[in-house]
Amino acid sequence: MQGSHHLKAIAPVLALAAVCGTANAQHSPDWENCIGGQEDAAIAGCSRIIAGGREDRANLAIAYYNRGFFHARKGDDDRAIQDYDASIRLDSRQATTFYNRANAYRRKGQLDDAIRDYDRAIRLDADYAYSYINRGATWLDKGEPDRALGDYSRALEIDSRIETAWINRAIVYRQKGDLDRAIADFGEALAINPKNEVVWLTRGNVLRERRLFDRAIADYDEALKLKPDDEEARDARARAVEERAK
């Protein structure tokens, strides 16, 4: 990869679209599209359901939620937020709706709104790790690394198999100058996914900052095995060899 490999805190993908709430609706072509169609077909199906005026509040909330979900997948966060708003007015008990609206707010740079919605999602479902991960990334966007650290740690208490949580916490530790903990967390991420070339490169850079040159060179070698044409990894390896010789 050309250019900078500097890792940034990652906000994972959207939660899954909701499913239909009634057996009869599941046999409707519009509901089939609204639940699992391609974006344009799903939006059209959900829109016909909403306009039809035949659904109860629960199913109408699902139709608005799903349409918002598919708007977000198309990159239209303004329309997604409008639909999540409507869904929440009909049913304010669904953590997923607040979570996805928070993601849309974060993408738009409305960080305080995003934090409030992640808070609501967590109050409704305190065991969904990605709400903490994404709230942590938002705290980091706001320049509050200690709060980000707390959220990533909580996510890992819930599920220690999430690579993103280890990577994001390592990023915060590195920013705070706690290089040994950053190295350890990058190691946990690599244990989950040893094919992440950027993490090998980044841990190599942290090891080089710690003047652990042999380990840094080994990490750069792993990065280059995965991406032999990575000029940044090759240059970093050469610098580590020079620095080791001093």
N, C-alpha and C positions, 0 to 999 in steps of 0.2 A: 504493500500500500504506500502510495506517495503521500508526503505531507505529514502533519502531526498525528500521533497516535494517543495524545493525552486523553485518558479516560475521564468521562464525566458521569455524574450520577445518573442512573438509568431509571426511567419510569416504565414499568412493564406495560404490556398490551392491555386492551380493554377486557373487562370481564365478558363472559359469554352472554349472548342475547337470551332474554327470558323465553320461557315456553308458554304455550297456550293454556288457559286455565280451565277449559271445559271440553268434555269429550266430543260434543257436537261440533264445536268450533274447529277441532282438529281435522275434521273431514271437509272443511271449507277450503276451496282453492286459495281464497284470499288469505286465510290464516296460514295455510301451508307456505305461501310466499312470505308473509309477515314474519313467520318464525324462522325460516331457513332459506329463503330465496337469495338470489344475487341482489346486489344493492338496489338497483333501480326497481326490479320486480318486487322486492321486499317493501320498499318505501311506498310503491303504488298499492300493494295489497294492504298494508297497514292504513294507508290513507282512506281506502274504500271502507275499511272496517270502522274507522273513526267517523267518517261521514254518514255511515249507515244508520247510526242511532239505535241499533238493536242490542248492543252489548251492555252487560252490567258494569259497575264501576271497576271491579277487579280486572275484567278482560280489557276494558277500555284503557286502564292504566298500563297493562301489558302492551297494548297496541302502540300507545304513545312511547313507551320505553323502547320497544323494538325499533320503531321508526327513528327515534333519536340515536340508537345504537348504529343503525345503518347510515344515517347522516354523518355520524362521526367517522365511520369507516371510509366515507367518501371525502373526508376532510372538511366538512361543513359544520364546524363546532357551534356556530351561532344557532343554526336550526336544531342541532342536537340539544343544546341547552334549553331551547324553547320547548322541545318535546319532553325532556326530563322534567322541566318545571310542571308541565301539564300532568305528567304521570305522578309526580309527588303530590300535587293537589288532590288527586284521586286516591292515592295510597302512599302514605308517608312512612310506611313500615319496612320498606325494602332497602336494605343496605346497598345493594348493587346499583340502584338508581343514583344514590348520593355519590357512590364511588365513581361511577362513570361521568357524572356531572362534574365532579372534582377534577377528573382527568381532562375534561374539555376546558374547564377554567384554567388549569395549569398550562395547557398548550397555548391558550390565549394570553398568558402572562398575568392573569387575575389571581395572584397567588393567595391573597387573603381569603377570597371566595373559595378557592380550592381547599385551603386549610380547614375552613369551616365545614365544608362538605365531607372531607376525610374524617373530621371529628364526628360528624353525624353517622357516617358509615360505621365507624368503630364502635360508637355507642350501640348501634343496632346489631353488630356482629363483631365482637372483640377478638375473634379467632381467625379472621381473614388476614393473612400475613401481608398481602399486597397493598392493603390500605395503609399499613405502617411504612412499607417500602416507598410508596409514592408520596406519602406525607413527608417522609424523611427527605426525599429528593426535593420536595417543595421547600422545606425548612432550609435546605442547603442553598437553593435558589435565593432565599431571603437573607442569606448570610448568617444563619444560626446553626453552626455545625454541631453544637452540643445537643440540641434538640434532634437533629438528624441522627446523631449517633444513638440516642435513646430509642428512636423508632426502628432503626436497623437492628439493634440488639433485640428488641421485642419481637420483630419479625423472625429472627433466627431462633428465639425461644419457641415460637410456634412451629416453625418448620426449618430445620437446619439444612435442608437439601436445596434451598433456593440459591443458585449461583449469584444472581443479581444482588441479593442482600449482602453476601460476603464481599463482592466487588465494591459496592457502594460504601460499606463500612470501612473497607481498606482505604478508599479514597479519602474519607474523612480523617482517618488516623494519619494518613500521609500529610494532609493539609495541616493537621495539628502538630506535626513533627514527631509523632509516635511511630517511628519507622519500623520497629520490631513488630508491633501489632499489625501494621499494614502488611508487612511481609507474611505474617502468619495468616491473615485473612485472605490475601491473594492465594496462598497455598491451599486453603480450604476451597476456594473457587476452582482452582486447577484440579483438585481431587475430584470435583464434580464434573468438570468439563475440561479435560486436558487438551482439547483442540482449539482453545481460545488463544489465538496467536497474540492478540493485543495484551492479554493479561500476562503472558510470559514476558513480553517486552517490557511492560510496565513494572512487573516485579523485578526484572533485571535492572531497571533504572533505579528502583529503590535500594536494591542490594548494592548498586554502585555508589549511591549516596552514603550508604553505611560502610563503604570501603571494603565490602566483602566481594572482592573482584572475581575470585574463582567461581563462586556461586552465580554472580551476575553473568559471567561469560557462558556458563552452562545454560542459564535461562535464555540468553540471546541465541544460543545454538538451537534450543528447542523452538524458539520463534522462527528461526530461519529454516528449520526442517518443515515447518507448516507453511511458510511463505518465503521461498528462496530468493525472490526478487525484492524483498523488503529492504530498501536502502537505509531506512532509519535504524533498523535492527543491526544491519551490517556496520553502520557508522558508530553506533553505540558500543558494539562489541570491540571495534578497533580502539575506541577511546578507553574502554576498560582494560584492554591489554596494555596500552601505553601507561595508564595510571598505575597499574599493578607493578610495572617495571621501575617506577620512580622510587 
